Amino acid sequence: MITDYRNVTLRGGFWKSKEDLNRDVTINAVYDRFNESGRIDAFKCEWKPGDPKQPHFFWDSDVAKWMEGAAYILKRERIEDLEQMVEALIDEIEKNQGEDGYFNIYFTVVKPEERFTNRDWHELYCAGHLIEAACAYYEATGRDRFLKIMEKYADCIAKIFMEDDSANFVTPGHEEIELALVKLYSATGEKRYLELSKFFIDERGKVLEHTYGCFTDGLYDQCFKPVREQETAEGHCVRACYLYSGMADLAAEYGDDTLFTAADKLFDSMAKKKMYITGGLGQTC
């Protein structure tokens, strides 16, 4: 049996106190800060040039992670007010989703003409976090409205990247959607989401895609060579760990020995040569 949060019940001690603090204080405090900053209202997609609090291109992901966190709490216990806060956000996502399935606040109200033109503007990253939130909420509540919305968005992404080849880039500048699509496959049983994840991982590093100014060697975003040929963990550690997690997930789903071997080498590179004594990764600056 896989040991994850669903199989663990904290009954006391330090971590139980933190779990209670998260449920009773943190989840609401974060929502309040998001509300004050404009992130919650941004989901109404009503912002216009000249209005205050212009949405940022990764606001979707910030709120999506809050929604996912709320889902984990709701998996433990029914909290009606918290559930209604999530449902209100789902209402806005459903209302403002494009007919083709697309949803992204920034590229709906700020730069609608620049959809999938800038590899570093986190569109696929935001999509991945929304997908993870939808999977967690489905698991917590059994309701699939949010999941269906994200399925439609994932199908839109598959059409753009795998069928039409109409985006200005091939792989995400900031990885994340790769592992999210594996979760979407697990939640729905639809193998096309697994195949889309595999597409993004297989294509990474076939050509050098860089959009980061002085970072011109492909190391920063792990596209310096195909992932199966990578042996050392390089670049932006959050991007890297999302990628490596997706690689490990896909290796398990497909029984892909070459992908597993690459993921294993990258893990060793991180754990044995790049990790601080505290267990942390990445730069300190």
Rosetta blueprint (number, residue, H / E / L):
1 M L
2 I L
3 T L
4 D L
5 Y H
6 R H
7 N H
8 V L
9 T L
10 L L
11 R L
12 G L
13 G H
14 F H
15 W H
16 K H
17 S H
18 K H
19 E H
20 D H
21 L H
22 N H
23 R H
24 D H
25 V H
26 T H
27 I H
28 N H
29 A H
30 V H
31 Y H
32 D H
33 R H
34 F H
35 N H
36 E H
37 S H
38 G L
39 R H
40 I H
41 D H
42 A H
43 F L
44 K L
45 C L
46 E L
47 W L
48 K L
49 P L
50 G L
51 D L
52 P L
53 K L
54 Q L
55 P L
56 H L
57 F L
58 F L
59 W H
60 D H
61 S H
62 D H
63 V H
64 A H
65 K H
66 W H
67 M H
68 E H
69 G H
70 A H
71 A H
72 Y H
73 I H
74 L H
75 K H
76 R H
77 E L
78 R L
79 I L
80 E H
81 D H
82 L H
83 E H
84 Q H
85 M H
86 V H
87 E H
88 A H
89 L H
90 I H
91 D H
92 E H
93 I H
94 E H
95 K H
96 N H
97 Q L
98 G L
99 E L
100 D L
101 G L
102 Y L
103 F L
104 N L
105 I H
106 Y H
107 F H
108 T H
109 V H
110 V L
111 K L
112 P H
113 E H
114 E H
115 R L
116 F L
117 T L
118 N L
119 R L
120 D L
121 W L
122 H L
123 E H
124 L H
125 Y H
126 C H
127 A H
128 G H
129 H H
130 L H
131 I H
132 E H
133 A H
134 A H
135 C H
136 A H
137 Y H
138 Y H
139 E H
140 A H
141 T H
142 G L
143 R L
144 D L
145 R H
146 F H
147 L H
148 K H
149 I H
150 M H
151 E H
152 K H
153 Y H
154 A H
155 D H
156 C H
157 I H
158 A H
159 K H
160 I H
161 F H
162 M H
163 E H
164 D H
165 D L
166 S L
167 A L
168 N L
169 F L
170 V L
171 T L
172 P L
173 G L
174 H L
175 E L
176 E L
177 I H
178 E H
179 L H
180 A H
181 L H
182 V H
183 K H
184 L H
185 Y H
186 S H
187 A H
188 T H
189 G L
190 E L
191 K H
192 R H
193 Y H
194 L H
195 E H
196 L H
197 S H
198 K H
199 F H
200 F H
201 I H
202 D H
203 E H
204 R E
205 G L
206 K L
207 V E
208 L L
209 E L
210 H L
211 T L
212 Y E
213 G L
214 C L
215 F E
216 T L
217 D L
218 G L
219 L L
220 Y L
221 D L
222 Q L
223 C L
224 F L
225 K L
226 P L
227 V H
228 R H
229 E H
230 Q L
231 E L
232 T L
233 A L
234 E L
235 G L
236 H L
237 C H
238 V H
239 R H
240 A H
241 C H
242 Y H
243 L H
244 Y H
245 S H
246 G H
247 M H
248 A H
249 D H
250 L H
251 A H
252 A H
253 E H
254 Y H
255 G L
256 D L
257 D H
258 T H
259 L H
260 F H
261 T H
262 A H
263 A H
264 D H
265 K H
266 L H
267 F H
268 D H
269 S H
270 M H
271 A H
272 K H
273 K H
274 K H
275 M L
276 Y L
277 I L
278 T L
279 G L
280 G L
281 L L
282 G L
283 Q L
284 T L
285 C L
